[in-house]
């Protein structure tokens, strides 16, 4: 009853309990207090303005090998549904996952990839561990991770790991329709994300 009175739970006419609206307020406060969200806020704002596409900020949890979306900037034009703030998913394929993995040394990647559940989300999802390791190594070499149609059909993404004192906190990504992101634009956007993060990094 206390949880209901304070808005954390709600009860419908049949007596079933549901999550209360107050948790939405708490969720937004937690997202805003996230270290990776705080560190990338200005870069995310600039990327949203410059690309007019969805910008996602994800925080990594290495203990359970998951990614939590803690920030999002929406474009002015309609787009297919993308991950909402508060969505947690296991590290697997996709630009955000490959970006956080690319921030690790090769020994770290070799230790973690065998623990991942590489579930096929689309026909293009990387489900072979060796292929994922090779993609992560290529991402580390160029400084950003890319995907097209691996996480959501028809959508592409480019992400850069966010590190503090050598520790990977999460990743910053730009997501848009794959039809508008050929390879050359994916590469250009990856360089742009790196530039924005460097420009807004603390002195």
TAMONOR-V170908 format. One record per residue. N is the residue number from 1. RES is the residue in one letter. SS is DSSP state (alpha for helix, beta for strand, coil for the rest). PSI is psi in whole degrees, 0 to 359 (none if undefined). OMEGA is omega as a letter, one per 40 degrees, with the letter a starting at -180 (none if undefined). Layout:
# TAMONOR-V170908
N,RES,SS,PSI,OMEGA / N,RES,SS,PSI,OMEGA
This chain:
# TAMONOR-V170908
1,X,coil,322,i / 2,X,alpha,318,i / 3,X,alpha,322,i / 4,X,alpha,314,a / 5,X,alpha,326,a / 6,X,coil,3,i / 7,X,coil,7,a / 8,X,coil,337,i / 9,X,beta,156,i / 10,X,beta,156,a / 11,X,beta,128,a / 12,X,coil,182,a / 13,X,coil,333,a / 14,X,coil,359,i / 15,X,coil,358,a / 16,X,coil,145,i / 17,X,beta,144,i / 18,X,beta,160,i / 19,X,beta,136,a / 20,X,coil,160,a / 21,X,coil,335,a / 22,X,alpha,331,i / 23,X,alpha,333,i / 24,X,alpha,319,i / 25,X,alpha,315,i / 26,X,alpha,320,a / 27,X,alpha,318,i / 28,X,alpha,325,i / 29,X,alpha,321,i / 30,X,alpha,317,i / 31,X,alpha,318,a / 32,X,alpha,333,a / 33,X,alpha,355,i / 34,X,coil,136,a / 35,X,alpha,319,a / 36,X,alpha,325,i / 37,X,alpha,318,i / 38,X,alpha,318,a / 39,X,alpha,331,a / 40,X,alpha,3,a / 41,X,alpha,309,a / 42,X,alpha,320,i / 43,X,alpha,319,i / 44,X,alpha,318,i / 45,X,alpha,314,a / 46,X,alpha,319,i / 47,X,alpha,320,i / 48,X,alpha,320,i / 49,X,alpha,319,a / 50,X,alpha,327,a / 51,X,alpha,337,a / 52,X,coil,39,i / 53,X,coil,173,a / 54,X,beta,134,i / 55,X,beta,129,a / 56,X,beta,140,i / 57,X,beta,125,a / 58,X,beta,142,i / 59,X,beta,133,a / 60,X,beta,142,i / 61,X,beta,106,a / 62,X,coil,340,a / 63,X,coil,322,i / 64,X,coil,11,i / 65,X,coil,55,a / 66,X,beta,164,i / 67,X,beta,134,i / 68,X,beta,126,i / 69,X,beta,115,a / 70,X,beta,355,i / 71,X,beta,150,a / 72,X,beta,138,i / 73,X,beta,129,a / 74,X,coil,143,i / 75,X,coil,169,i / 76,X,coil,340,a / 77,X,coil,154,a / 78,X,coil,141,i / 79,X,coil,158,i / 80,X,coil,160,a / 81,X,coil,133,i / 82,X,coil,172,a / 83,X,coil,128,i / 84,X,coil,162,i / 85,X,coil,134,a / 86,X,coil,351,i / 87,X,coil,127,i / 88,X,beta,135,i / 89,X,beta,156,i / 90,X,beta,148,i / 91,X,coil,130,i / 92,X,coil,240,i / 93,X,coil,177,a / 94,X,coil,160,a / 95,X,alpha,320,a / 96,X,alpha,314,a / 97,X,alpha,313,a / 98,X,alpha,328,i / 99,X,alpha,312,a / 100,X,alpha,324,i / 101,X,alpha,324,a / 102,X,alpha,342,i / 103,X,coil,350,i / 104,X,coil,158,i / 105,X,coil,160,a / 106,X,alpha,324,i / 107,X,alpha,324,i / 108,X,alpha,318,i / 109,X,alpha,315,a / 110,X,alpha,328,a / 111,X,alpha,326,a / 112,X,alpha,318,a / 113,X,alpha,318,i / 114,X,coil,342,a / 115,X,coil,349,a / 116,X,coil,147,i / 117,X,coil,102,a / 118,X,coil,84,a / 119,X,coil,131,i / 120,X,coil,106,i / 121,X,coil,328,i / 122,X,coil,170,i / 123,X,coil,343,a / 124,X,coil,0,a / 125,X,coil,136,i / 126,X,coil,117,i / 127,X,coil,355,i / 128,X,coil,119,a / 129,X,alpha,319,a / 130,X,alpha,322,i / 131,X,alpha,322,i / 132,X,alpha,316,i / 133,X,alpha,317,i / 134,X,alpha,320,i / 135,X,alpha,320,i / 136,X,alpha,319,i / 137,X,alpha,319,i / 138,X,alpha,323,i / 139,X,alpha,318,i / 140,X,alpha,319,a / 141,X,alpha,322,a / 142,X,alpha,344,i / 143,X,coil,5,i / 144,X,coil,155,i / 145,X,beta,147,a / 146,X,beta,154,i / 147,X,beta,152,i / 148,X,beta,109,i / 149,X,coil,11,a / 150,X,coil,323,a / 151,X,coil,315,i / 152,X,coil,133,i / 153,X,coil,133,i / 154,X,coil,1,a / 155,X,beta,145,i / 156,X,beta,158,i / 157,X,beta,149,i / 158,X,beta,131,a / 159,X,beta,151,i / 160,X,beta,134,i / 161,X,beta,148,i / 162,X,beta,117,a / 163,X,beta,145,i / 164,X,beta,120,a / 165,X,coil,39,i / 166,X,coil,357,a / 167,X,beta,131,a / 168,X,beta,116,i / 169,X,beta,330,a / 170,X,beta,212,a / 171,X,beta,157,i / 172,X,beta,130,a / 173,X,beta,153,i / 174,X,beta,131,a / 175,X,beta,135,i / 176,X,beta,177,i / 177,X,beta,132,a / 178,X,alpha,330,a / 179,X,alpha,337,i / 180,X,alpha,3,a / 181,X,coil,72,i / 182,X,coil,174,a / 183,X,alpha,316,a / 184,X,alpha,321,a / 185,X,alpha,326,i / 186,X,alpha,314,a / 187,X,alpha,318,i / 188,X,alpha,320,a / 189,X,alpha,323,i / 190,X,alpha,318,i / 191,X,alpha,324,i / 192,X,alpha,317,i / 193,X,alpha,316,i / 194,X,alpha,318,a / 195,X,alpha,316,a / 196,X,alpha,320,i / 197,X,alpha,318,i / 198,X,alpha,321,a / 199,X,alpha,326,a / 200,X,coil,9,i / 201,X,coil,146,i / 202,X,coil,146,i / 203,X,coil,none,none
